[in-house]
Amino acid sequence: MQQSRLIDRQHSTSVRGWRELAGIDWRQPPQVALESNDCDTRRLCAARGLGIALMPNWAIGEDLAAGRIVALQLEDAPPAEVSGIHLLRPSGKANAKVRAFTEHLAMCTAPAAPA
């Protein structure tokens, strides 16, 4: 990892960034090419070759399917678990804005169809 250019979350507070991975020796700081809390920014920078990013699978499905980015398996690391986004709202019929947002969210996060 020390030789790799990393794309990381700016404020890592959960197991979503490079700094939280167990088993990596951080005594020698890695080369961080970019820090951003914006998922799209990290995804686009990885797709452009700026470095390697630790990304949730729901954010990269379309890019993986299109070959713009590739999944890497870290040595001795378990495969990434499937993650997701959960929409929580009060029960009952949703208004038009909530329905539109729900449909948009489902469309944007749905797994990409195989090419």
Secondary structure, DSSP 8 states (H G I E B T S, - for coil): -TTSEEEE-SS--STTSGGG-TT---SS--EEEEE-S-HHHHHHHHHTTS-EE---HHHHHHHHHHTSS-----TT--------------SS---HHHHHHHHHHHHHHS-----
